[in-house]
Amino acid sequence: MQVNDLIKEIDVLNNINVEGMGISGISYHSGKVEKGHLFVCVKGYKTDGHKYLKDAVTRGAVIAVVEKLQQDVDIPQIIVENSRIALARLGAAFYGYPSTKMNMIGITATNGKTTTSYMANAILENEGKRTGLIGTVTIKNGEKAIPAELTTPESLDLQKYLSEMVENDVSHVTMEVSSAALELHRVEKVDYDIVTLNNMSREHMEMHGTFESYYKVKSSLIRNASEKSVAILNLDDQYSASLVNETKAQVISFGIENKNGHIHCRDLDLTTGRGKFTVEIREGFTANGIEYKPGEFKVELAVPGLHSVYNAMVAIIIGLLSGVSIKTIQNTLKEFAGVPRRFEFIYEDEFKVVDDHFANPGNINVTLQTLDFMKYNNLHLVYAIRGQRGATINRENAEVVVDWASNLGLKELIATRSVSNTTSKDEVTDDEVQAFLDVMSKANIKVRLYDELSDAIEDGINQAKRNDLVLLAGCQGMDDGPEIALKLLKRENVEVR
């Protein structure tokens, strides 16, 4: 491809003559440079691509995009203000703007991106659509799939994946959009048809610094959506609801508590933990050339949790906007098994054991609200304290637990540092433990603290009696929790009373 054609897409700050110059590819990692490549020097949190330009030249790079001219290399250098933006735009142009050739669905939220994207993909797939999926767990291209390295791939890789999906006749791509991807311009040139922000709560402060910065980045998916797209917004979440008038996109709103949206989740029954409800289209609307008249239909979910109901509402609307039949939506959600560690029932016999990643105040609030809807005798909460996330997030997590303690009859709980089940990047500090314990102490909630995850879970299971519920709660520290619990449940000395 001719460099002249490519650089029309970026703001070049220096005078450079690249007339007649062609390239064989683009790279941003020096180890992946091949002969004839254009190399983009990208600045990251841990390293700076400018340091590797000399290595890229040695490997065959013939031209570079830089933010600052490098004196020790002898190839043309195109100077730009932001090389990440340049990488995104160059990648989209190099691969022929693949996102414009498919139906692109961008899903963001603090909690539930993965589950919602899998639900939506299953609905589309069961309707006979050829689908792509990009997210935390996998990158799926039709029948092929590879493990994902990032929630949202780097911009150049993303455009390559999308290009391959076009070649594979994929018609609909469901994509998780992380706050990191938005801040680092990985999705700079993705042309969305549907975007959604389901919920917002404190998370990723280590990257964004403040909640205000996090919200600004996260909400940009909606704020920057084009007039040809549709934005699905949750009126029960104050941050999502605040964007109704902040986008050029056509807004389709929904709610469970709020009945003023286009679509209402009515008659919700969560007594078993698995939602049954009526979807009511309150206001008729036309989107993507399809007219939707007022009406209603019933839905039963195979996956448990109130958060699953909110995720399902987004997936349902995505399905409707994509022309999927109501019957396909109903059948899919009745069979959809869910994503591991999202309010997952791992044991249902004399008592129930539920596993939940319990990451942040928003997620915890919805999880405990689900328990408030359910019928069981006593709750036994086993909580893995969050490591390397700071005292503040652990204090706020504890405060949400305290807020629900009275409703749930919770007077004591089990906590663990998960010493043998975390790496150094998730190791729990003394300050993080103390922040959690201080909140519990003020609320007169007794805490039995264990160093080891296995000891904490064994305590919880040993306490459980018939018709009780054991909640394994926590992020990285609880990742091994389900396996440990199931092994304990099989041991002869663990008896149900």
N, C-alpha and C positions, 0 to 999 in steps of 0.2 A: 504494500500500500504506500502511496505517495505521502511524504511527511507534510507537504503543503496542504493536502486535503485534510489531514488530521488536525493540524494546529489552528485551523479555522474555528475549532470548537473551544479553544482556550485563550485566555488573555495573556499575550506574550509581552514582556516588559523590555526586551532588548531587540535591537535590529539584527536579524540573522537571515542569511540567505541559504535556504534549503531547496532551492529550485532543482528539480530532477532527482532529488534524493528519495529512495524508497527504503522501507524496512520490512523485515520478515515477521516481526512480532513485537510485543511489548512485555516488559517485566519490571518488577519492583523489588525482587529478591535477587541478589547477585548470583546466588547458587543456581538460579533457574534461567540465567541469561544464555541465549544461543546466538550464533553468528547472525549478524544483521539486525539485532534487536534495538529498540528504543528503550533506554533504562530511565525509570522515574525514581528520583531520590526522595523517598517518603520519610518524613519525621514521625517517629513513634514515641510512646511513653518511655521505652527502655533503651532505644537506640535510634540512630539517625542514618538514613540511607545514603547521605552524602559521604559517609565514611567508607562506603563500599563501592564508590564509583570506579576507582582505579581497578578493583577486582572485576567489576562488570566489563570494563574495557578489555581487560586481559581475556575475558571469556567470549568477547565478540560484539559487545555493544558498539554501535556506530554513531549514536547521538543520545544526548541525555536531556532530561527535564530537571531543573534544579531551582532552588529558592535563592541560592547564592552561588555565584560563579566559583568553580573549583579550579585552582591554578595548576594542579599537578597532573592534568589529563589533557590529551591532545585529540579531542573529538568535539564537534559542535555542541554547544550547551544552550538550551532554551530556558530563559529565566522567567519564572512565574511567581506570583505572590503566595499561592498555596498549592503545593504539589499534590496534596490529596485530592483536591477538587480537580486538578488537571488530570490525575490518574483516572478518576471516575469518568470524566468527559472523553478522554482519549480512548478508554476501554469501550465505552458505549459506541463511539464512532467506528472503532476498529472492527467490532463484531456486528456492525450494521443495525444498531438500536433494536435489539431483539425484544425488549419489553413492549414495544409498540405493536408487535405482531401476535401477542397473546393477551388473554384476560388476566391482568395482574391484581392480586389481592394482598394488601399489606396489613398485617395484624400487629398492633403494639398494645402493651399493657404492662403494669408492674407484675401482675400475676395472671397466668392462664394463657399466655401466647401459644405455648406448645400444644396444650389440649385443644384450644380453639382451632388452631391450624389443622390438626389431625382430624377433628370433627368435620370441618369444612371440606377437607380433602376427601374424606370418606363419603360425604354426601354427594359431592361432584362426581366421584369415581363410580358410585353406585347408580348414578343417572346415565352412565355411559360416556362421561367426558374423559378425555385423555389428560391426565393431570401431572403437574410437577409440584414438588414440595421442598421448601428451603427453610431449615430451622435448626434448633439446638441439637436434635438427635440425628437427623439424616438429611441428605439431599437426594430427592427422588426425581427421576426423569422417566416418566412412563412406567415401564416394568423394572427399570434398573434403579439401584440405590447405592449410595456410598455414605460412610459415616461423616458427620459434620465436624469441622474443627472449631468453628465459631458459630454463634447464634445466627449472625448474618455475615456471609463471607466478605472478604476484602473486595473492593469495587471491581477490580479487573477480573478476579476469579468469578464474581457474581455474573458479570456480563458474559463470560465464557460459558458458564453453566446455562444461562438463559439462551444463548446462541445454540447450544447443543439441544436444548428442549425444543426450540423452533425446528431444528433439523429432524427431530423425532416426532414432529406433528403434535406436540403438546398444545392444548387449547387454553387450559386454565392453570395458573401457578399461584399457590397459596404460600405466603412468605412471612415468617416471623421478622419483625423489624425491631432490633434492639436499640436502646438509647445510645450505646457505643457506636452503632452503625450510623445513626443520624448525626451524632456529633463529629464523627470522623469521615463523613461524606461518602460512606460506602454505597449509599443508595441515591446518590446525587442525580443520576440520570435514569432512574426507574420510572416508567410511565404507568401509574396506578389507575385501575378502573374502580376499585373499591378499597377504601381505607377504614380502619376502625381503631379507636382507643377505648378499651373497655373499663379500665380502672387505673388509679394512681395512688401510690403510697410510698413512704420513704424506702429507698433502696439505692444501691450504687453510689452512696455519698463519697466513697473513696475515689470515684472518677469525677463526679460532677461538683463536689464540694458542698453545695446547698440544695435543698429541695426545690427552691425556686429555679435554679439552673437546670436541675433534672427535669422539672416540669416544662420548662421552656424548650428544651431539646426534644423531649418526648412528644409534646403537642405539635411540634413542627410538621409531623407527618400529616396532621389534619389541617393545620394552618396553611401549609404550602400545597395542599391538594388542588388540582385544577378544576375548572368549572365543568369539565366533561365527566368527572368522577363522582362517586357517591360515598359519603362519610356516614358510618354507622356509629351512633353515640348513645351512651348509657346514661339516662337521666337520673338514675339512682346514685351515680358517682358525681360529686360536685365538680371535679376537674374535667371529666368528660362532658358533662352538661354545659359547662362554661364555654365550650367551643362551638355550640350550636350556631352562633352568629359570627364566628371567627374564621369562617372558611368559605371559599368560592364553590366548594363541592355541594351537590345536592345532599341534604341531611335527611337520614332516616333515623328517628329516635325510638328508643324502647325503654321500658322500665318494668320492675316488679312492684315496688312500692309506689313509684310515680306512675299515675295512670294517664298522663297527658301526652304521651308520645304517640307516634304513628302506630306502634305495636305494643301491646300490653301482655305480660305474662300473668294470667289470672288463675285463681283457684289452685294455688301451689300447695301440694301435699308432699311433705318431706318426713313423714313419720317413720318410714323405714330407712331413711337416709338417701334413698334414690328418688329423684324428683318426678312427680306427675303433675301436669299443668295443662292449661288451655292457652294457646296462642291466639290472641284476638287482634286482628287488623282493624284498628279503630278508625283510622283515616285512610281513605283510598288514595293511592298515589301511582304515578307512572315513572318507572326508572328503567334505563337501558332498553327503552322501547316496549316494555312489558307493563300492562295495566294491572294493578292490584286493587280489587274492590274490597270493601269492608266484609269481614267474615271471620270465622274461627275454626281451629282444629286442635285436637288433643295430641299431647306428646308424653311419652314415657321414656325415662333415661335409664340406661344400664349402669352408668357411672354415678356414684354417690356425690353428695355435697351441694350446698347452696351455690358455691362458686361454679359448679358444673352447670347449674341452671343458667347463670349469666353467660358462661362460655357457649352453651347451647343456643341461647337467644341470638348471639352474634352469628354463629354458624348457620342457624335457621334463616336469618335474614340474608346472609351471603348466598345460601341456596336459592331463596326466592328471587333475589336479584340476578341470579345466573340462570333462571328459567327452569329450575329443578322442580319436579312434581312434589306435592305435599305428601303423597304416599311414600316416595323415596326418602324424604326427610324423616318421616315417622319411623319407617322400617330401619333406617340407618342408625338413628339415635337409640332405638330400642335394643340394638345389637352392639353398638360401639363400646368396646371394652375399656377405653381410656388409656392414660399414660401413667407409668409407674410413679408412685410417691405423690400423687395428687388426690388426697382423701381416698386412698385405696383400701378396700376391705381385703385384708390378707387372711383373715380367719373368721368364720361365721359358724359357730357351733353352740356350745353352752353359753359362751359369751362372745363378744365381737372384739377383734383387734383391727384398728384402723391405722394406716400409715399416712402421714402428711408432712410435706416439706416445711410448713410453718415458718416461712422465711422472714416476714416483715409484718408490721402492724396491720396492714390492709388484708393480707392473706390470713393472718391469725384471727382477725375479727370475723371474716366470713366463715372460717372453719369452725369457730366456737359458736357462731350463730346457727350453723347447721346442726351442731350437737343439741342446741336448745330446741330445735324442731323435733328431734328424734326421741324415740321411746326406749329407755333402758333404765336399769336400777342405779348403779353408781359409776362414776367416771374415775379412771386411774390414768393420770397424765404423766407420761415419761418424756421429759424435755431435754434435748441436746442443745446446750448453750452454744450460741454462734461464736465462732472463733475468728480472730483477726478482722472483725468488722467494727470494733470499738465498743466502748461502754454505752454510748448513746443508744444504738440500735437494740442492745440487750435490755436496757432500761425501758425503752418504749415497748418492746415485745412483752416484757413482764407486766407493764401497765395495762396492756390490752387483756392479758390473762386475768389480772385482778378485776378489771371492769366486768368480766363475765363470771367471776368466781361465785358470786351469790346466786345467780340464775342456775348455774350448773352444780351447785352444792359442793363446790371445791374448797376444802379446808386444808388440804395438804397435797403435795405433788412430789414427784421424783425428778431430779435433775442430774445431768452427767456432763463431764468434761470430754468424754469420748477419747481418752488419751491414746489408746491403741488403734483408734479408727479414724484418725485425722493425720494429715500431713502438716508440715511446718507452716504452710500458707493458711491452714485452718485451725491451728493450735489455739486453744482457749487461754486467754491471759487471766491473771488474778483480778485485774480491774473489771474485766467482762463478767466474771463470776460474781464479784462483789456488787456490781450494778444490779444484776438480776436478784441477788439475795436481799439487797437493801429494800427493793420494792416489795418483795414478798414479806419481809419482816414487818414493814409498816402496815401491811394489810392483814397481819396475823395469820398468814398462810405458812404452815410448816413445810420445810423443804428437806428431803433426804437426798444429800448430794453424794454422788459416786464419781470416782475417777474413771471407771471403766463402763462403757456402754452396755456390755453384757450383764454386768451386775445390776445396773439400773433396770434393764428390761426384765430380768429375772424377778426382781422385786415387784414390778408392776404386774406381771403375770401371776405371781404367787398370791397377790392381793385379790385378784379377780374372782368373783363368785358368779353363780348362774345369772344370766341376763345383764351382766355388767358390760362396760365398754372400756377397753384399754386403748389409749391414743398414743402412738409413737410419733413424737412431734420434733421436727428440727431439720436443718439443711444438711450440710456436709457431714456433720457429726452423727447423723442418724441414717446415712446412706446404707449402712450395713444392718440397720435395725430389723427389717423384715426377715432377712435370712436368719439372724440370731433368734428372733422370736419363734419362728417356725421350728427351728431345731429344739428350742426349749419346750415347745408344746408337745413334741414327740417323746420327750424324756419321760421315763416311767415315774419319776419322783415329782412331777408337776401334775397335781391333781386338781380337778375342778370341783369346788364344793357347792 
